[in-house]
Each structure stands twice: as structure tokens, then as C-alpha cells.
């Protein structure tokens, strides 16, 4: 009886979960984007958006594509404040180099 109300938790490493997260963040407007290198976060772009196209998640900012990765290979996690998202995976714009990008959302008041 009690098991009837239990929610099935998705595996965070499954392609279905990763695609679901990519769809969730797609269309968000970005205030700025940083790249995490070792323990430093460097600003690499401002004013842009996240877009899911043909199974790839693209990060547009500063009138350029800063990051492009296949959604099913990308680790996506939201910040605890829900003010942004952390993307880690092979960047197709930079020859498949694994990068960690943090995109901070733009909020309208």
C-alpha cells in the first residue's frame, strides 16, 4: 500500500535524465558564463542563452557559441540557488576537450 505513492528516481547518469535536464535548461537567458579551470572561475562571456538543437546543448554568449556538447554525454546540475547551471562534458567547439562551464541565469524583475 505504501509503495503506491513512491516516486521512481531517475538515474542521473542515464541518457534519458541528461536529455530531460537539457530540455529543462534550454531557452534560459544568461547573464554571464564562467569556465572552471582548476579552482578558478573565469568569465568567458556575457548576455546569451542556452539552446537545445539536434540533441546538442549550445551556450551562446557574447555573440558567439562558447560551448556545444551532445546532451546525452553532458553532466548537467543546477546551482543550489537555482540561479544557474553547471555543464561538464566534451566541448565539440573545442575539439572534444572536457570543460566545465557555469551559466548564470538572467532574471527579470
Number of C-alpha atoms within 10 A of each C-alpha: 5 5 6 6 7 8 7 6 7 10 10 13 13 11 15 14 18 22 21 14 19 26 17 11 20 17 12 17 22 22 18 20 27 18 20 15 11 7 6 9 14 13 14 14 21 17 16 24 24 23 19 20 13 8 13 18 23 23 24 21 22 14 10 10 15 19 21 23 24 20 26 21 16 24 20 25 18 16 13 8 7 10 14 22 19 19 23 19 21 20 20 15 13 13 8 12 11 14 16 20 25 23 28 24 21 16 10 5 3
